[in-house]
Amino acid sequence: MSAQASPRETICVGDIGISYLPDGEAVVSAAALFPAGTTELWDAHRELFDADGKLVLSLGSFLIRTGDRKILVDLGFGDRTVAFPAADGEFRSGRLLTSLREEGLAPEDIDTVFYTHMHIDHVGWTAQDDALTFRNARHLAGEGEVEFWQSLGDHPLAAVGPDPNGVLTPLGGRVDTVADGAVIAPGVSIVATPGHTPGHCSLVVSSGKDRAMILGDVLHCPAQLTDNEVSLAFEVDAELGKQTRARIMGELEGDTNTVAAQCHLTGSAFGRVMRGRSRRTWTSLRSQGVS
């Protein structure tokens, strides 16, 4: 069966709701995006590919509702469809605000935007017509993340980062730094997960005995559970990223009280990390009949 981008869906973590809000999808060459991947690895994960042999990656955001707080985690790719020659593919998006409306919310209802990191596919709805899309929201990012992208200038990595004019300039003084361990809302705390970018952070959501972890780009696809050496071509520090991924996946493995959430997965954005006979595997909540 051909891979499909993850749909809008909601899970409950105790009395906290987490919804995945689709923005679009990317169809790319697995070999270009993950240079260390082998033919054997991808053959073992054919469920990740479309009928044309392209790797499918979802694009989207997460909405957290805790008490009267409404938090958006990452802002998708934005309202556009563009070719992505570096990965022999295409990014197609533009549905985030529609997904938000389907949750009964408007942009002005969001009180916090949290960027796990500031790659181009996580900041796309930051601004429209030079004005912040979520004008009432406090915008947050991990330590050093904004400064890193501001410092790149003409470095090749800048091509996959935030648009200085369309993202960084509208943010201006509106983005605040948060550190490892910071609590940004009841039941929602920061965990530093650097490597993919210097200030990359994930979120832990907890209520009662239940817990979820919104991974950002610690993990992009289940093939990285099979082989932790398979890193995205655009990692800022690939070795640190591998160490972070191994640490976080080890913490999640077999933890039946913790759901993992990742915006690029296909089929479902929510799942658990399990241990098979010889390797870690990803099991989506939809396949378990949970969500």
NUMARVEX-390662 format. One record per residue (C-alpha): residue number from 1; z, x, y; residue in one letter. Coordinates in steps of 0.001 Angstrom, whole numbers, always signed. Each point is the difference from the previous one (the first is absolute). Layout:
REM residues N
<site mipa="NUM" z="Z" x="X" y="Y" pado="A"/>
...
END
This chain:
REM residues 291
<site mipa="1" z="+0" x="+0" y="+0" pado="M"/>
<site mipa="2" z="-935" x="+1307" y="+3446" pado="S"/>
<site mipa="3" z="+2911" x="+1075" y="+2211" pado="A"/>
<site mipa="4" z="+1005" x="-2363" y="+2787" pado="Q"/>
<site mipa="5" z="+1989" x="+696" y="+3164" pado="A"/>
<site mipa="6" z="+3580" x="-1246" y="-68" pado="S"/>
<site mipa="7" z="+538" x="-3604" y="+1167" pado="P"/>
<site mipa="8" z="+2603" x="-1333" y="+2410" pado="R"/>
<site mipa="9" z="+3225" x="-443" y="-1934" pado="E"/>
<site mipa="10" z="+3759" x="-58" y="+556" pado="T"/>
<site mipa="11" z="+3000" x="+1272" y="-1908" pado="I"/>
<site mipa="12" z="+3696" x="-578" y="+662" pado="C"/>
<site mipa="13" z="+2494" x="+2833" y="+52" pado="V"/>
<site mipa="14" z="+3232" x="-1950" y="-23" pado="G"/>
<site mipa="15" z="-235" x="-2055" y="+3178" pado="D"/>
<site mipa="16" z="-2655" x="+2265" y="+1597" pado="I"/>
<site mipa="17" z="-3690" x="-888" y="-267" pado="G"/>
<site mipa="18" z="-2790" x="+2572" y="-216" pado="I"/>
<site mipa="19" z="-3613" x="-1171" y="+291" pado="S"/>
<site mipa="20" z="-3149" x="+2027" y="-475" pado="Y"/>
<site mipa="21" z="-2526" x="-874" y="+2736" pado="L"/>
<site mipa="22" z="-3591" x="+952" y="-898" pado="P"/>
<site mipa="23" z="-2206" x="+1558" y="+2665" pado="D"/>
<site mipa="24" z="-2938" x="+1067" y="-2159" pado="G"/>
<site mipa="25" z="-1106" x="+2558" y="-2559" pado="E"/>
<site mipa="26" z="-1590" x="+3404" y="-353" pado="A"/>
<site mipa="27" z="-2571" x="+887" y="-2654" pado="V"/>
<site mipa="28" z="-278" x="+3752" y="-445" pado="V"/>
<site mipa="29" z="-950" x="+2804" y="-2336" pado="S"/>
<site mipa="30" z="+3037" x="+940" y="-2075" pado="A"/>
<site mipa="31" z="-1299" x="+3565" y="-357" pado="A"/>
<site mipa="32" z="-340" x="+415" y="+3768" pado="A"/>
<site mipa="33" z="+3345" x="-1543" y="+898" pado="L"/>
<site mipa="34" z="+1986" x="+1648" y="-2814" pado="F"/>
<site mipa="35" z="-1684" x="+3368" y="-676" pado="P"/>
<site mipa="36" z="+2420" x="+1005" y="-2776" pado="A"/>
<site mipa="37" z="-750" x="-3105" y="-2045" pado="G"/>
<site mipa="38" z="-1937" x="+453" y="-3231" pado="T"/>
<site mipa="39" z="-2545" x="-2180" y="-1749" pado="T"/>
<site mipa="40" z="+2530" x="-523" y="-2790" pado="E"/>
<site mipa="41" z="+2629" x="-1178" y="+2478" pado="L"/>
<site mipa="42" z="-2278" x="-2536" y="+1644" pado="W"/>
<site mipa="43" z="-1298" x="-1203" y="-3367" pado="D"/>
<site mipa="44" z="+3618" x="-873" y="-836" pado="A"/>
<site mipa="45" z="+232" x="-2076" y="+3186" pado="H"/>
<site mipa="46" z="-3252" x="-1974" y="+50" pado="R"/>
<site mipa="47" z="+1974" x="-3054" y="+1181" pado="E"/>
<site mipa="48" z="+121" x="+1640" y="+3458" pado="L"/>
<site mipa="49" z="-3799" x="-65" y="+471" pado="F"/>
<site mipa="50" z="-2536" x="-2608" y="+1071" pado="D"/>
<site mipa="51" z="-3249" x="-821" y="-1772" pado="A"/>
<site mipa="52" z="-1787" x="+2768" y="+1952" pado="D"/>
<site mipa="53" z="+2404" x="+2681" y="-1185" pado="G"/>
<site mipa="54" z="+1832" x="+281" y="+3310" pado="K"/>
<site mipa="55" z="+3770" x="+328" y="+172" pado="L"/>
<site mipa="56" z="+1472" x="-3056" y="+1736" pado="V"/>
<site mipa="57" z="+2945" x="+447" y="+2368" pado="L"/>
<site mipa="58" z="+1682" x="-2899" y="+1781" pado="S"/>
<site mipa="59" z="+702" x="+174" y="+3732" pado="L"/>
<site mipa="60" z="+2888" x="-1960" y="+1478" pado="G"/>
<site mipa="61" z="+3549" x="-272" y="+1272" pado="S"/>
<site mipa="62" z="+3392" x="-1240" y="-1098" pado="F"/>
<site mipa="63" z="+2062" x="-2670" y="+1763" pado="L"/>
<site mipa="64" z="+3775" x="+152" y="-434" pado="I"/>
<site mipa="65" z="+2119" x="-3025" y="+905" pado="R"/>
<site mipa="66" z="+3709" x="+763" y="+136" pado="T"/>
<site mipa="67" z="+2259" x="-2435" y="+1855" pado="G"/>
<site mipa="68" z="-1886" x="-874" y="+3171" pado="D"/>
<site mipa="69" z="-1820" x="+3351" y="+10" pado="R"/>
<site mipa="70" z="-3734" x="+304" y="-681" pado="K"/>
<site mipa="71" z="-1252" x="+3524" y="-670" pado="I"/>
<site mipa="72" z="-3549" x="+1188" y="-641" pado="L"/>
<site mipa="73" z="-353" x="+3170" y="-2067" pado="V"/>
<site mipa="74" z="-3282" x="+1713" y="+921" pado="D"/>
<site mipa="75" z="-2929" x="-1662" y="+1765" pado="L"/>
<site mipa="76" z="-3014" x="+282" y="-2285" pado="G"/>
<site mipa="77" z="-3426" x="+1265" y="+1003" pado="F"/>
<site mipa="78" z="-912" x="-2472" y="+2740" pado="G"/>
<site mipa="79" z="-2867" x="-2387" y="+616" pado="D"/>
<site mipa="80" z="-2954" x="+2089" y="-1105" pado="R"/>
<site mipa="81" z="-2255" x="+1056" y="-2849" pado="T"/>
<site mipa="82" z="-1029" x="+3648" y="+0" pado="V"/>
<site mipa="83" z="-1598" x="+2505" y="-2329" pado="A"/>
<site mipa="84" z="+2295" x="+2826" y="-1110" pado="F"/>
<site mipa="85" z="-2360" x="+2863" y="-953" pado="P"/>
<site mipa="86" z="+2828" x="+2417" y="-837" pado="A"/>
<site mipa="87" z="+854" x="-2216" y="-2962" pado="A"/>
<site mipa="88" z="-3511" x="-1328" y="-641" pado="D"/>
<site mipa="89" z="+1173" x="-3527" y="+710" pado="G"/>
<site mipa="90" z="+742" x="-2777" y="+2441" pado="E"/>
<site mipa="91" z="+3081" x="-1563" y="+1604" pado="F"/>
<site mipa="92" z="-153" x="-3761" y="+612" pado="R"/>
<site mipa="93" z="+2852" x="-1754" y="+1771" pado="S"/>
<site mipa="94" z="+1031" x="-2473" y="+2681" pado="G"/>
<site mipa="95" z="+2186" x="-2580" y="-1743" pado="R"/>
<site mipa="96" z="+3523" x="+1062" y="+1002" pado="L"/>
<site mipa="97" z="+551" x="-2516" y="+2809" pado="L"/>
<site mipa="98" z="-1366" x="-2779" y="-2212" pado="T"/>
<site mipa="99" z="+2403" x="+1071" y="-2753" pado="S"/>
<site mipa="100" z="+2830" x="-87" y="+2529" pado="L"/>
<site mipa="101" z="-966" x="-3512" y="+1125" pado="R"/>
<site mipa="102" z="+32" x="-1103" y="-3625" pado="E"/>
<site mipa="103" z="+3659" x="+1032" y="+9" pado="E"/>
<site mipa="104" z="+565" x="-2328" y="+2956" pado="G"/>
<site mipa="105" z="+334" x="+2837" y="+2512" pado="L"/>
<site mipa="106" z="-1783" x="+1262" y="+3105" pado="A"/>
<site mipa="107" z="-49" x="+3596" y="+1313" pado="P"/>
<site mipa="108" z="+2649" x="-821" y="+2609" pado="E"/>
<site mipa="109" z="+2436" x="-977" y="-2768" pado="D"/>
<site mipa="110" z="+187" x="+3564" y="-1344" pado="I"/>
<site mipa="111" z="+3041" x="+1870" y="+1347" pado="D"/>
<site mipa="112" z="-564" x="+3380" y="-1716" pado="T"/>
<site mipa="113" z="-3007" x="+2031" y="-1121" pado="V"/>
<site mipa="114" z="+782" x="+2896" y="-2315" pado="F"/>
<site mipa="115" z="-2642" x="+2618" y="-772" pado="Y"/>
<site mipa="116" z="+557" x="+1761" y="-3324" pado="T"/>
<site mipa="117" z="-2463" x="+2493" y="+1488" pado="H"/>
<site mipa="118" z="-2909" x="-44" y="+2418" pado="M"/>
<site mipa="119" z="-3154" x="+484" y="-2011" pado="H"/>
<site mipa="120" z="-2876" x="-2079" y="+1314" pado="I"/>
<site mipa="121" z="+342" x="-2662" y="-2702" pado="D"/>
<site mipa="122" z="+3644" x="-689" y="+913" pado="H"/>
<site mipa="123" z="-279" x="-393" y="+3782" pado="V"/>
<site mipa="124" z="-3167" x="-2069" y="+425" pado="G"/>
<site mipa="125" z="+1539" x="-3060" y="+1666" pado="W"/>
<site mipa="126" z="+2240" x="+1942" y="+2377" pado="T"/>
<site mipa="127" z="-1931" x="-1132" y="+3081" pado="A"/>
<site mipa="128" z="-2811" x="-2290" y="+1088" pado="Q"/>
<site mipa="129" z="-1776" x="+461" y="+3326" pado="D"/>
<site mipa="130" z="+2452" x="+2802" y="+872" pado="D"/>
<site mipa="131" z="+3032" x="-2312" y="-401" pado="A"/>
<site mipa="132" z="+2474" x="+65" y="-2869" pado="L"/>
<site mipa="133" z="-773" x="-2720" y="-2551" pado="T"/>
<site mipa="134" z="+3692" x="-530" y="-753" pado="F"/>
<site mipa="135" z="+1171" x="+80" y="+3588" pado="R"/>
<site mipa="136" z="+3583" x="-1127" y="-653" pado="N"/>
<site mipa="137" z="+594" x="+2519" y="-2775" pado="A"/>
<site mipa="138" z="+1874" x="+3245" y="+6" pado="R"/>
<site mipa="139" z="-2314" x="+2596" y="-1616" pado="H"/>
<site mipa="140" z="+1573" x="+2623" y="-2280" pado="L"/>
<site mipa="141" z="-1180" x="+3143" y="-1803" pado="A"/>
<site mipa="142" z="+1634" x="+2868" y="-1859" pado="G"/>
<site mipa="143" z="+1132" x="+3220" y="+1619" pado="E"/>
<site mipa="144" z="-2913" x="+2203" y="+1054" pado="G"/>
<site mipa="145" z="-2743" x="-2454" y="-980" pado="E"/>
<site mipa="146" z="-1273" x="-929" y="+3463" pado="V"/>
<site mipa="147" z="+381" x="+3553" y="+1260" pado="E"/>
<site mipa="148" z="-2039" x="+1353" y="-2914" pado="F"/>
<site mipa="149" z="-2990" x="-2204" y="+785" pado="W"/>
<site mipa="150" z="+282" x="+641" y="+3719" pado="Q"/>
<site mipa="151" z="-156" x="+3751" y="-633" pado="S"/>
<site mipa="152" z="-3177" x="+118" y="-2138" pado="L"/>
<site mipa="153" z="-2634" x="+12" y="+2710" pado="G"/>
<site mipa="154" z="-3386" x="+662" y="-1646" pado="D"/>
<site mipa="155" z="+1465" x="+951" y="-3390" pado="H"/>
<site mipa="156" z="-2015" x="-1626" y="-2850" pado="P"/>
<site mipa="157" z="+3089" x="-1941" y="-1138" pado="L"/>
<site mipa="158" z="-96" x="-1927" y="+3277" pado="A"/>
<site mipa="159" z="-2954" x="-1985" y="-1367" pado="A"/>
<site mipa="160" z="+2290" x="-1862" y="-2432" pado="V"/>
<site mipa="161" z="+2836" x="-458" y="+2471" pado="G"/>
<site mipa="162" z="+688" x="-2491" y="+2784" pado="P"/>
<site mipa="163" z="-2580" x="-402" y="+2740" pado="D"/>
<site mipa="164" z="+1551" x="+1666" y="+3065" pado="P"/>
<site mipa="165" z="-1451" x="-2638" y="+2323" pado="N"/>
<site mipa="166" z="+256" x="-3054" y="-2239" pado="G"/>
<site mipa="167" z="+3423" x="+708" y="-1519" pado="V"/>
<site mipa="168" z="+2016" x="+2812" y="+1579" pado="L"/>
<site mipa="169" z="-741" x="-855" y="+3625" pado="T"/>
<site mipa="170" z="+886" x="-3722" y="-291" pado="P"/>
<site mipa="171" z="+3188" x="+944" y="-1862" pado="L"/>
<site mipa="172" z="+980" x="+2311" y="+2842" pado="G"/>
<site mipa="173" z="+3785" x="-141" y="+267" pado="G"/>
<site mipa="174" z="+225" x="-2970" y="-2362" pado="R"/>
<site mipa="175" z="+432" x="+1910" y="-3278" pado="V"/>
<site mipa="176" z="+3455" x="+1231" y="-984" pado="D"/>
<site mipa="177" z="+941" x="+2610" y="-2596" pado="T"/>
<site mipa="178" z="+2202" x="-877" y="-2968" pado="V"/>
<site mipa="179" z="+1673" x="+2466" y="-2342" pado="A"/>
<site mipa="180" z="+666" x="+83" y="-3727" pado="D"/>
<site mipa="181" z="+2733" x="-2500" y="-878" pado="G"/>
<site mipa="182" z="-338" x="-2082" y="+3158" pado="A"/>
<site mipa="183" z="+561" x="-3749" y="-367" pado="V"/>
<site mipa="184" z="-2631" x="-1903" y="+1979" pado="I"/>
<site mipa="185" z="+1030" x="-3543" y="-977" pado="A"/>
<site mipa="186" z="+2519" x="-1632" y="-2341" pado="P"/>
<site mipa="187" z="-791" x="+1310" y="-3479" pado="G"/>
<site mipa="188" z="-2896" x="+2207" y="+1165" pado="V"/>
<site mipa="189" z="+404" x="+3781" y="+183" pado="S"/>
<site mipa="190" z="-2181" x="+3099" y="+371" pado="I"/>
<site mipa="191" z="-523" x="+2705" y="-2619" pado="V"/>
<site mipa="192" z="-1950" x="+3094" y="+1005" pado="A"/>
<site mipa="193" z="-2906" x="+655" y="-2403" pado="T"/>
<site mipa="194" z="-1979" x="+2845" y="+1632" pado="P"/>
<site mipa="195" z="-3103" x="+1742" y="-1249" pado="G"/>
<site mipa="196" z="-2792" x="-2517" y="+405" pado="H"/>
<site mipa="197" z="+732" x="+450" y="+3716" pado="T"/>
<site mipa="198" z="+2881" x="+1912" y="+1605" pado="P"/>
<site mipa="199" z="+1920" x="-3083" y="+1134" pado="G"/>
<site mipa="200" z="-896" x="-2254" y="-2933" pado="H"/>
<site mipa="201" z="+2805" x="-2437" y="-852" pado="C"/>
<site mipa="202" z="+553" x="-2786" y="-2483" pado="S"/>
<site mipa="203" z="+2255" x="-3035" y="+297" pado="L"/>
<site mipa="204" z="+2782" x="-1167" y="-2299" pado="V"/>
<site mipa="205" z="+730" x="-3730" y="+98" pado="V"/>
<site mipa="206" z="+3209" x="-1108" y="-1711" pado="S"/>
<site mipa="207" z="+1965" x="-3211" y="-381" pado="S"/>
<site mipa="208" z="+2713" x="-469" y="-2591" pado="G"/>
<site mipa="209" z="-1041" x="+1770" y="-3202" pado="K"/>
<site mipa="210" z="-3691" x="-282" y="+821" pado="D"/>
<site mipa="211" z="-2044" x="+2713" y="+1646" pado="R"/>
<site mipa="212" z="-3570" x="+774" y="+1002" pado="A"/>
<site mipa="213" z="-1652" x="+3159" y="+1254" pado="M"/>
<site mipa="214" z="-3042" x="-143" y="+2257" pado="I"/>
<site mipa="215" z="-1659" x="+3291" y="-848" pado="L"/>
<site mipa="216" z="-2471" x="+571" y="+2797" pado="G"/>
<site mipa="217" z="-2453" x="+2526" y="-1454" pado="D"/>
<site mipa="218" z="+2378" x="+1864" y="-2292" pado="V"/>
<site mipa="219" z="-2231" x="-1541" y="-2675" pado="L"/>
<site mipa="220" z="-3580" x="-1230" y="+459" pado="H"/>
<site mipa="221" z="-986" x="-1097" y="-3481" pado="C"/>
<site mipa="222" z="+1474" x="-89" y="-3524" pado="P"/>
<site mipa="223" z="-2104" x="+2990" y="-1083" pado="A"/>
<site mipa="224" z="+2469" x="+2176" y="+1926" pado="Q"/>
<site mipa="225" z="+2711" x="-1087" y="-2418" pado="L"/>
<site mipa="226" z="-2124" x="+1310" y="-2851" pado="T"/>
<site mipa="227" z="-595" x="+3309" y="+1786" pado="D"/>
<site mipa="228" z="+2231" x="+901" y="+2946" pado="N"/>
<site mipa="229" z="-2362" x="+2846" y="+938" pado="E"/>
<site mipa="230" z="-2578" x="-2544" y="+1187" pado="V"/>
<site mipa="231" z="+431" x="-98" y="+3772" pado="S"/>
<site mipa="232" z="-2013" x="-1656" y="+2742" pado="L"/>
<site mipa="233" z="-2509" x="+2286" y="+1690" pado="A"/>
<site mipa="234" z="+1652" x="-607" y="+3386" pado="F"/>
<site mipa="235" z="+3583" x="+971" y="-836" pado="E"/>
<site mipa="236" z="+1506" x="+2097" y="+2766" pado="V"/>
<site mipa="237" z="+2268" x="+1873" y="-2456" pado="D"/>
<site mipa="238" z="-1192" x="-762" y="-3517" pado="A"/>
<site mipa="239" z="+2658" x="+2069" y="-1769" pado="E"/>
<site mipa="240" z="+2840" x="-1690" y="+1884" pado="L"/>
<site mipa="241" z="-1678" x="-3330" y="-661" pado="G"/>
<site mipa="242" z="+11" x="+670" y="-3748" pado="K"/>
<site mipa="243" z="+3687" x="+911" y="+114" pado="Q"/>
<site mipa="244" z="+804" x="-3161" y="+1938" pado="T"/>
<site mipa="245" z="-2055" x="-2178" y="-2358" pado="R"/>
<site mipa="246" z="+1666" x="+1497" y="-3085" pado="A"/>
<site mipa="247" z="+3439" x="-562" y="+1516" pado="R"/>
<site mipa="248" z="-611" x="-3603" y="+1059" pado="I"/>
<site mipa="249" z="-1797" x="-1002" y="-3198" pado="M"/>
<site mipa="250" z="+2856" x="+1523" y="-1985" pado="G"/>
<site mipa="251" z="+2480" x="-2122" y="+1909" pado="E"/>
<site mipa="252" z="-2067" x="-3154" y="-556" pado="L"/>
<site mipa="253" z="-815" x="+557" y="-3660" pado="E"/>
<site mipa="254" z="+1569" x="-2665" y="-2171" pado="G"/>
<site mipa="255" z="+2117" x="-1430" y="+2836" pado="D"/>
<site mipa="256" z="-297" x="-3718" y="-726" pado="T"/>
<site mipa="257" z="+1894" x="-931" y="+3174" pado="N"/>
<site mipa="258" z="-2527" x="+1723" y="+2287" pado="T"/>
<site mipa="259" z="-3502" x="-1197" y="+799" pado="V"/>
<site mipa="260" z="-2467" x="+2473" y="+1484" pado="A"/>
<site mipa="261" z="-2538" x="-1087" y="+2624" pado="A"/>
<site mipa="262" z="-3185" x="+1818" y="+992" pado="Q"/>
<site mipa="263" z="-2776" x="-1291" y="+2257" pado="C"/>
<site mipa="264" z="-2957" x="+1746" y="-1692" pado="H"/>
<site mipa="265" z="+480" x="-1318" y="-3539" pado="L"/>
<site mipa="266" z="-2403" x="-2475" y="-1569" pado="T"/>
<site mipa="267" z="+947" x="-3279" y="-1667" pado="G"/>
<site mipa="268" z="+3512" x="-91" y="+1446" pado="S"/>
<site mipa="269" z="+1827" x="+2006" y="+2650" pado="A"/>
<site mipa="270" z="+3287" x="-301" y="-1930" pado="F"/>
<site mipa="271" z="+1012" x="+1582" y="-3292" pado="G"/>
<site mipa="272" z="+2322" x="+2271" y="-1900" pado="R"/>
<site mipa="273" z="-243" x="+3564" y="-1256" pado="V"/>
<site mipa="274" z="+498" x="+67" y="-3756" pado="M"/>
<site mipa="275" z="+49" x="+2700" y="-2651" pado="R"/>
<site mipa="276" z="-2598" x="-309" y="-2753" pado="G"/>
<site mipa="277" z="+2" x="+2042" y="-3184" pado="R"/>
<site mipa="278" z="-1142" x="+3159" y="+1758" pado="S"/>
<site mipa="279" z="-385" x="-752" y="+3711" pado="R"/>
<site mipa="280" z="+1036" x="-2168" y="+2914" pado="R"/>
<site mipa="281" z="-1914" x="-3215" y="+527" pado="T"/>
<site mipa="282" z="-261" x="-2639" y="+2707" pado="W"/>
<site mipa="283" z="+647" x="-3626" y="-960" pado="T"/>
<site mipa="284" z="-847" x="-2591" y="+2628" pado="S"/>
<site mipa="285" z="+2310" x="-2952" y="+501" pado="L"/>
<site mipa="286" z="-2948" x="-2340" y="-448" pado="R"/>
<site mipa="287" z="-623" x="+1404" y="-3470" pado="S"/>
<site mipa="288" z="+3690" x="-640" y="-731" pado="Q"/>
<site mipa="289" z="-291" x="-3559" y="+1294" pado="G"/>
<site mipa="290" z="+2629" x="+721" y="+2675" pado="V"/>
<site mipa="291" z="-1801" x="-495" y="+3318" pado="S"/>
END
